[in-house]
Amino acid sequence: MSDQIKYIALVDDHILFRKGLAALISYFPSYKILFEAANGRDLIQQLKIYGVPDIVLLDINMPEMDGYSTASWLRINHPEANVLALSTMDAEAAIIKMITNGAKGYVLKDAEPEELKCAFDEVISKGYFYNDLVTRKVMQSLSSLSTNSKISDFVKLTEREMEFLKYTCTEKTYNEIAAEMFVSPRTIDGYRNSLCEKLQLKSRTGLALYAVKNGIVKI
């Protein structure tokens, strides 16, 4: 990685946590805090003053404008900014929602400093940060597909499998999806296993991201 300084915007509504994290990042070679913000609206105002950072380290639960809305706004208005989600939530639904809204990686707040530094390095050099929450295989398989490609160009899916894929992007449990589709939970397991095999994916997160990437679900 180049020794050129990369600038970071730190967005979190907890002041003590934010200040502590800023102090930690100040020890990372090649990285510097450009500014801090308390929420998405504050971030937008700060961008007008300081410009666009290389990385936006973004909390999810914030007042006025949360991480989901902020990531989506940045994806539309400043796609050059690399968004890294920073949260206490490890729920699959939260991870899916942040990444489909434009986050390039997801780091838990109890992660070791070395993982955060690694996240910075990878999002700058590779465009994504891969960890146990967002696997390398999932993100590489999605990145390899053209944005304009149709899913039918790569693999044939049944109508029911397509319907199931749409439900994977919701917060419904597998049992709730089974009820919505009027099938048994065992049938839903069959759809999931079949799709994971066809698409060479391993998790619901991967299936949801595939659905978004291929236009099955619009965001």
Residue, then its C-alpha position, 0 to 999 in steps of 0.5 A: m500500500s502507498d504511504q500517501i495519507k488516507y483521510i477518514a471521517l468518523v461518524d458515531d453519536h457516542i462522543l467518548f467512543r468516537k474520541g477514543l477511536a479517533a485517538l486509536i486511529s491517530y497511531f495508524p501509519s498513513y491514516k488521518i482523521l479528516f473530521e468527526a460527525a455525530n450522525g448522517r446529517d452532521l456528516i453531510q454538513q461536514l463534507k461541505i467544509y472538509g471535502v470527501p474522505d477516502i473512508v467513512l467509518l459509519d455507525i448504524n444506530m444514530p439519531e436523525m439520520d442512521g447508518y443505513s440512510t447515510a450509506s445509501w446517501l453516500r452511495i448515490n452522492h459520493p460513491e468514491a467514498n469507501v464506507l465501512a460499517l462499524s456496529t455492535m450488531d452482528a445480525e445477518a439482516a443488519i449486515i445485508k442491509m448495510i452492504t446493499n446500501g453501499a458499505k464496502g465492509y462491516v466491522l464490529k465495535d469489539a474488534e481488535p485494533e489490528e482488524l480495523k487497520c486491516a479493514f482500512d488497508e483492504v478497502i483502499s487496496k481492494g475495494y472491499f474488506y472481507n472478514d467472517l461476517v462478510t466472506r471473501k468468497v461472497m464478495q469476490s463472486l459478486s464483484s466478478l459479475s457485471t452490474n448489467s449482467k442478468i442472472s439468467d446469463f449465469v445460472k438457471l433458477t426456477e420461479r420459486e427459487m427466485e421468489f425465495l431469493k427475494y425473501t432472503c433480502t427481508e428480515k423474515t426468518y426461514n419459518e416465516i418465509a415458509a409461511e409466506m410461500f405456503v410451503s414447509p420449512r423443509t422445502i425452504d431448506g431445500y431451496r436454500n441448499s439448492l441455491c447455495e450449491k448452484l451459486q457457490l455461496k455459503s450463507r443467507t448474506g451471500l444469497a441476498l447480495y447475489a439477488v441485489k447484484n443481479g436485479i432480482v431485488k431493487i434497492 
